[in-house]
């Protein structure tokens, strides 16, 4: 009986050592610096890309030309995000980053579109029609592409984001921008 208590005690001690001493630490991650835990597109990529491309779009000549002709800021609707990658990218979060950047710029009038309206008008043509109906001048359309090259011990993922600003009345592209994000994963 005494031996059984010693064995149970020893077993309890071992179980406690294996499970009870395990510590879990949680540390906040900043969106200001990349925190990619894998090779795939992430929140930081979406945020940084939307900031850079919207800034580039709104600082160029097309906006000044529009204000000179119309006497007001252009009205822009953020259109669909087309995911042409083999990856499951959360295009909705990228869309929200784009909307925030356009709205916060103060350089254009942002046309809000509900998720229901966006789903009901999923094609580019339908979104352009919706933009015209809502008094929009332009629609900002984005496309995500990816190419993955794999060799033994190494994988390179190149994500390419293209934004196009389209005049919804004339169906003319007035601006296009592109950003590439390359990620290299090495396996030892």
N, C-alpha and C positions, 0 to 999 in steps of 0.2 A: 504494500500500500504506500509505504514511504517512497519507494522507487517510482511509483506512478505519479506522486505529487512532484517529485523532482523532475521527471520527464515533462509533465504538464507545465511546470514552472519554466523549464528550459525552452520548451516549445513556445510558450507565451512571450518569453524574452526575445526569441528569434523573430517571431511575428512582429513584435513591437519595434524591433530594430529595423526590420525591412519596411514596415509601413509607417510607423509612428514618427520616425525621424525624417521622413521625406518632407522637405519644405517646398512650398509653392510661392513663387514670387510673381507679382504682377507689377509691371512697370508701364506707365503711359507711353504711347508712341506719338511722336510729333508728325503732323502733316507737312511741316516745313522742310524736313529732310526725308529723303527716300528711305523707306523701311521695308523694302521688298523681301519677303521671306521665300519667294519662289521666282520662277522665270516669267510669270505671267503679268499682264497688265494689272495695275492696282490703283488705289485711290490717289496716291501721289502722282502717278502718271497722268490721270484724268485731270487733276487740279492744275498741275504745271502746264500741261498742254493747252488747256482751255485759257489759262491766264496769258500765255505767250501768244497764241493765235488770235484771240480777241483783241489784245492790245495792238498787235500788228495790223489787224483788219481796220480798227477804228482810227488809227493815226494817219491813214493814207488819204490821197487826194479825192477819192470818190465822195467822201462825206462833205468836204468843203464845196465841191462842185454842186452837190445836191442842195446844200444850204443856200448857195448863191442863186440857184434856179428857183427853189421853192420858198425860200424865206423862213424855213423852220428846220428843226432836227428831223432826220429820217426816222420812220417807224419800222422796227425790225421784229420779226418773229423768228424764234429758234425752231427750226424744222427738225425733221427726223434724223436720227443717228443710225446710219446703215452699217451694221457689223458684218463685214465680209471676211472675218477671220475664222479659222477653225476652232477658236477658243470660245469659251462661254464668258464673254465680257459683259459686265453690268453696264450696258449702254445707258440705262436710266440715270445712273449717278453721273456719268459724263455729261448727259443732257442737262442735268441740274447745275453742274459747274458752269457750263456754257451760259445758261440762262442768268446765273448770278453775275458772271463777269460782264455780260452785255448790260444788264440792269444797273450794276454798280458803277459802270463807266461814266454815266451822266452825259454821254455824248450822243445818245440816241434815245428814242422813246421805245420802251420795251412793250411788246404786245404779249400779254399772258394768254396761254392756251391751257385748258384743263387736260388732264390725262384722258378723260372720256373723248374730248374733241380730237386729241392726237390719235387715239386708237381708231376712232370712226373714220379718220382721214389719213390712213397709214401711207398712202402713196405720195410721192413728191408732187404730182399734179394736183391731187386733192388738197394737200397742205398749201400749195401756192394759191389755189382758189380760196381756201379758208383765210389766208393772209389778206387777199384782196377784199374779201367780204368784211374783214375786221379793220379795214382802212390801212393795211400795211403797205409799205413801199418795197421792202426787201425781206427775203427769207434766208436764214443762215443754215446751210445743210452740211452735215459732216459724214465722213466715211472712214471706217477703221479697216485697215488691211494688216496682215501679218505674214511673214515668211519665217519658217523655222528650218535652220540647217543643223543637221545632226551628224557628228562624226564620233568615233569611239572616245569617250571621256569628255566630250565637249558638246554643248548645244548653244547655238546662237539664235536668239529670237529678235527679229526686227519688226517693230510695230510702226506703221505709217498712218498718220492721221491727216486727212485732207479736209479743209473747210472751204466752202464756196459761198459767196454772197451773191444772190440772184435777185435781180429786179423783177418783181412779180407781175408788173404790167407789161414790160417789154420782153420778158423771159431772157434777159441778158445777164451773163456773169459779169459782175463789176469788180470782183476780187476773188482770188484763190490763194490759199496758204497751205503749207505743209510742214509737218514736224515728224521726225523719225526718232524713235527710242529703241536703242539696241541693248539687249541684255545677253550677257555671256554667262553660262553656267558650266563650271568645270567639276568633274567628278574625279576624285583621287582614288 
